[in-house]
Amino acid sequence: MPPSSAPAARTRPISMSYLRAFDAVARHLNFRVAAEELALTQSAVSRQIQALEHEVGTLLFLRHTRSVELTSAGSLLHRSASASLERIDSAVRRIRQSTGRQSVSITTWASFASMWLIPRLEMFQREHPDIDIRIDATDAAVDMNNTDVDLALRYATSQISGAAERLFGEQLTVVASPWLLKSQPIHNVADLMRCTLIEAGDAYRTQHMQWLSWQRWLDTFSPHAPGKTAALSPARWLYFNYAHQIVQAALTGQGVALARQPLVAESLANGDLVEVLPEMRLSSPLAYWLLVAPRSKLRPEVRAFCDWLRQQADNTRLATGDVADPETLASPD
């Protein structure tokens, strides 16, 4: 048998501690970082990996001088082990929650969390002081059947598979700070082109973002002849990655933003932002959706949060003039 080969496989079950160590090293491809995550010494992790290789009967990693890589057997085991460990951890978290304090876990994207959800949460906490809230702000899709997330709040069209409840739609509207308008009054498109326009940096990479772009707005409201695309040439551009950054720049007078109306309704109501051309609102094909994990639907704390969320959505529809969609089942992002 070559010196680099692992011994023949045993038949007894694999130790969970070995799999934890293996998963950490496979994710980081670094024994030192894995050891720090597990609060173990690097030599202890190395011994656990060697023991696991002895158990399965083959090498799981190729050790180089300054790097580590998975073998084909290691890749196969990691795909299975990582999914299994996540399911186990999720089950343990749910058990702990059921035996301890009530809690609701929510996944949503960062801009919606900071601009719509978090400012309203104090009201829910005041009404339900015994329910803990955990928010995971991420754009990544989440498998609601295999994580401990109770509900997802997403931004999407209705042409995606899966059942979700529509909370509200949106229009796009031109907004600026009252300070900026004192020095740069805006009455029409020509005035707008003399300003700094604020836009998402990836506005033209996908159809999803193009719907929210200044160019689409200008194509709709330009004074040019129908069918002719107007040249978009403002005084300057200011680009950001997230909707909340775009609105923050507008709030501080750095330019004019094309904002999602439900996310700026409060700022418009209290005068921090001004709707510059209210007659030029642009309907968006996107909407905001609620998706509840099947295993969480009957939990009282989740039902209480969803009821509160629907009431907040009703308030937003009232503030923005949105009409509830009779088709409440559609698809989450």
Secondary structure, DSSP 8 states (H G I E B T S, - for coil): --TTS------S---HHHHHHHHHHHHHT-HHHHHHHHTS-HHHHHHHHHHHHHHHTS--EEE-SS-EEE-HHHHHHHHHHHHHHHHHHHHHHHHHHHHSSEEEEEEE-HHHIIIIIHHHHHHHHHH-TTEEEEEEE--S---TTSSS--EEEEEE-S-SSS-EEEEEEEEEEEEE-HHHHHHS---SHHHHTTSEEEEETTTTTSHHHHTTSHHHHHHHH-SS-TT-------SEEEEESSHHHHHHHHHTTS-EEEEEHHHHHHHHHTTSSEES-GGG-EEEEEEEEEEE-GGGTT-HHHHHHHHHHHHHHHHHHHHHT----S--EE---
